[in-house]
Amino acid sequence: MIFINSMAAKITAKGYIVLLYVIFSVIYYEIVIQLVSVKKPILIHISEIDHMLTHSNDENEILRLLEECNTLYKTIEKDANSLY
C-alpha cells in the first residue's frame, strides 16, 4: 500500500512539473512571437535604409537616412540589447 501511494505521489508531482513547464513555455513563446511580429517590420525598414546608405552619394540624404535609422534603432534598443 505504501508503494502505491508513493508512486501516485511521484506521478502527480511529475504531472505538476510538466504542467508548469508547458505553461511557462507557452507564455514565453507567446511573448517572443509577439515581440518578433512587432519588431520585424522595423528591422526590415532599417535594412532597406542600410541598402540606400551604401548606394547613396548625396550627403544630405545620407545624413537624413542616418537620423532616421538612429530613431528606428532607439525604438527597438531595449529588445535588441536583451537578445545579445
Backbone bond lengths (Angstrom), bond angles and torsions (degrees), N, CA, C in turn:
res aa  C-N    CA-C-N  psi(-1)  N-CA   C-N-CA  omega(-1)  CA-C   N-CA-C  phi
1 M - - - 1.443 - - 1.538 111.26 -
2 I 1.333 116.51 -38.57 1.468 120.28 179.74 1.531 109.71 -64.36
3 F 1.338 116.49 -39.71 1.462 120.95 -179.47 1.526 110.81 -63.52
4 I 1.311 117.27 -41.12 1.471 120.81 -179.69 1.533 110.07 -65.12
5 N 1.321 117.47 -43.98 1.469 120.65 177.94 1.527 110.87 -64.24
6 S 1.326 116.57 -39.69 1.460 120.73 179.87 1.527 111.03 -64.53
7 M 1.322 117.22 -43.23 1.469 121.22 179.02 1.530 110.38 -66.09
8 A 1.317 116.63 -39.83 1.463 119.24 178.64 1.526 110.42 -63.33
9 A 1.303 117.95 -39.66 1.460 121.62 178.28 1.527 110.52 -65.34
10 K 1.325 117.43 -41.04 1.468 120.69 178.87 1.522 110.81 -65.24
11 I 1.309 116.79 -43.89 1.469 120.71 179.67 1.529 110.14 -64.31
12 T 1.318 116.59 -42.20 1.469 120.35 178.24 1.527 110.79 -63.03
13 A 1.325 116.96 -44.04 1.468 120.86 179.94 1.532 110.38 -62.84
14 K 1.329 117.28 -42.71 1.464 120.31 178.31 1.527 110.41 -64.58
15 G 1.301 117.04 -37.07 1.460 120.50 177.15 1.516 111.88 -63.00
16 Y 1.332 117.00 -42.57 1.459 120.59 177.66 1.532 111.51 -64.69
17 I 1.325 116.30 -40.87 1.465 120.11 178.96 1.521 110.79 -63.40
18 V 1.311 117.28 -43.73 1.465 120.91 178.01 1.530 110.44 -64.19
19 L 1.300 116.85 -41.52 1.467 120.59 178.61 1.528 111.12 -61.51
20 L 1.330 117.28 -44.94 1.462 120.62 177.32 1.534 111.17 -62.17
21 Y 1.334 116.85 -42.09 1.461 121.07 178.49 1.530 110.88 -60.44
22 V 1.303 116.80 -44.99 1.466 120.94 -179.83 1.526 110.71 -64.73
23 I 1.306 117.53 -43.11 1.468 120.92 -179.75 1.527 110.39 -62.95
24 F 1.345 117.35 -48.17 1.465 120.08 179.54 1.518 111.62 -64.42
25 S 1.326 118.01 -37.75 1.462 121.23 178.40 1.522 111.21 -64.40
26 V 1.313 116.70 -44.28 1.467 120.77 179.76 1.531 110.26 -62.00
27 I 1.319 116.50 -45.65 1.466 119.95 -179.98 1.521 110.36 -63.48
28 Y 1.331 116.99 -46.65 1.465 121.15 -178.99 1.523 111.00 -60.67
29 Y 1.324 117.60 -50.06 1.459 120.19 -177.80 1.521 111.87 -67.22
30 E 1.308 117.91 -32.11 1.464 120.18 176.36 1.523 110.46 -65.23
31 I 1.327 116.83 -42.03 1.462 120.75 177.95 1.520 110.52 -64.42
32 V 1.332 117.09 -44.48 1.470 120.79 179.99 1.524 110.74 -63.44
33 I 1.304 117.92 -45.04 1.468 121.10 -179.86 1.524 109.86 -62.64
34 Q 1.319 117.49 -40.74 1.462 120.56 179.58 1.530 110.33 -65.39
35 L 1.321 117.57 -43.95 1.463 120.21 179.75 1.527 111.75 -64.11
36 V 1.323 116.51 -42.07 1.462 120.10 -179.19 1.521 110.68 -66.71
37 S 1.313 117.40 -40.56 1.468 119.38 -179.33 1.523 111.91 -66.83
38 V 1.326 117.58 -28.27 1.461 120.79 177.99 1.526 110.80 -81.79
39 K 1.320 117.50 -38.85 1.461 121.41 -173.44 1.525 113.69 -85.80
40 K 1.312 118.57 -22.62 1.465 120.35 -176.21 1.528 113.35 -60.80
41 P 1.337 121.01 -44.12 1.471 118.81 177.12 1.534 112.93 -60.25
42 I 1.327 116.67 -35.18 1.463 120.09 177.99 1.523 109.87 -65.90
43 L 1.323 116.85 -43.36 1.466 120.44 179.17 1.519 111.55 -64.85
44 I 1.317 117.52 -37.28 1.469 120.99 177.10 1.526 109.70 -64.95
45 H 1.319 116.98 -42.35 1.473 120.87 178.79 1.532 110.59 -63.84
46 I 1.327 117.78 -40.60 1.468 121.44 177.11 1.527 109.95 -62.55
47 S 1.314 117.17 -40.33 1.466 120.88 177.63 1.525 111.33 -62.88
48 E 1.320 116.97 -40.50 1.465 120.46 177.28 1.526 111.28 -64.49
49 I 1.328 116.75 -40.65 1.465 120.75 177.38 1.525 110.31 -63.40
50 D 1.323 116.10 -42.14 1.462 120.91 178.38 1.533 110.54 -59.53
51 H 1.316 116.40 -41.67 1.470 120.39 178.32 1.534 110.65 -63.93
52 M 1.337 116.48 -41.39 1.467 119.67 178.78 1.534 110.90 -67.02
53 L 1.336 116.84 -35.56 1.463 120.27 179.56 1.519 112.22 -64.99
54 T 1.307 116.27 -38.58 1.466 119.17 -178.03 1.520 112.74 -72.34
55 H 1.330 117.50 -19.56 1.458 120.20 -177.96 1.525 113.86 -110.38
56 S 1.320 117.45 5.53 1.461 120.50 -176.39 1.535 110.27 -95.44
57 N 1.315 115.75 144.39 1.467 121.77 175.02 1.523 112.15 -114.52
58 D 1.317 116.74 -5.42 1.458 122.16 -178.64 1.531 109.52 -87.31
59 E 1.337 115.76 119.23 1.461 120.50 -175.67 1.527 112.23 -65.12
60 N 1.315 118.14 -37.79 1.469 121.27 179.23 1.521 111.02 -66.09
61 E 1.321 116.34 -40.25 1.463 120.09 177.77 1.524 110.91 -65.48
62 I 1.331 116.33 -40.17 1.467 120.41 179.20 1.529 110.14 -62.15
63 L 1.324 117.39 -44.75 1.468 120.55 179.15 1.523 111.36 -63.69
64 R 1.338 117.15 -41.34 1.465 120.89 179.01 1.525 110.69 -64.49
65 L 1.337 116.27 -42.97 1.466 119.98 -179.48 1.524 111.61 -68.38
66 L 1.318 117.07 -37.39 1.471 119.69 176.91 1.523 111.05 -64.23
67 E 1.317 116.72 -40.25 1.467 120.50 177.63 1.530 110.82 -63.95
68 E 1.329 115.86 -43.49 1.463 120.04 178.05 1.525 111.23 -63.77
69 C 1.323 115.48 -40.77 1.468 120.57 179.97 1.542 110.11 -64.92
70 N 1.317 117.12 -42.93 1.471 120.80 178.13 1.524 111.22 -62.20
71 T 1.316 116.64 -39.68 1.462 120.38 178.13 1.530 110.84 -63.16
72 L 1.325 115.99 -42.12 1.463 119.66 178.81 1.528 111.12 -67.16
73 Y 1.315 117.17 -39.87 1.463 120.19 177.82 1.527 111.11 -61.32
74 K 1.323 116.63 -38.72 1.467 119.85 -179.36 1.527 111.58 -65.34
75 T 1.340 117.41 -28.94 1.466 119.19 179.82 1.520 112.01 -72.34
76 I 1.325 117.20 -26.13 1.471 119.42 -178.74 1.534 112.08 -114.39
77 E 1.318 117.33 11.78 1.457 121.41 -174.78 1.531 112.55 -58.21
78 K 1.303 117.56 -46.62 1.465 121.59 -177.10 1.529 110.83 -61.60
79 D 1.333 116.59 -45.74 1.467 119.80 -179.40 1.521 111.77 -69.78
80 A 1.329 116.78 -36.98 1.465 120.06 179.68 1.516 110.34 -67.29
81 N 1.324 118.27 -39.62 1.454 120.81 178.19 1.514 112.66 -66.57
82 S 1.315 117.40 -30.58 1.458 119.79 -179.86 1.533 111.57 -73.73
83 L 1.337 117.23 -19.22 1.461 119.73 178.66 1.516 112.69 -79.85
84 Y 1.324 117.13 -24.99 1.476 120.21 -174.79 1.495 112.50 -118.78
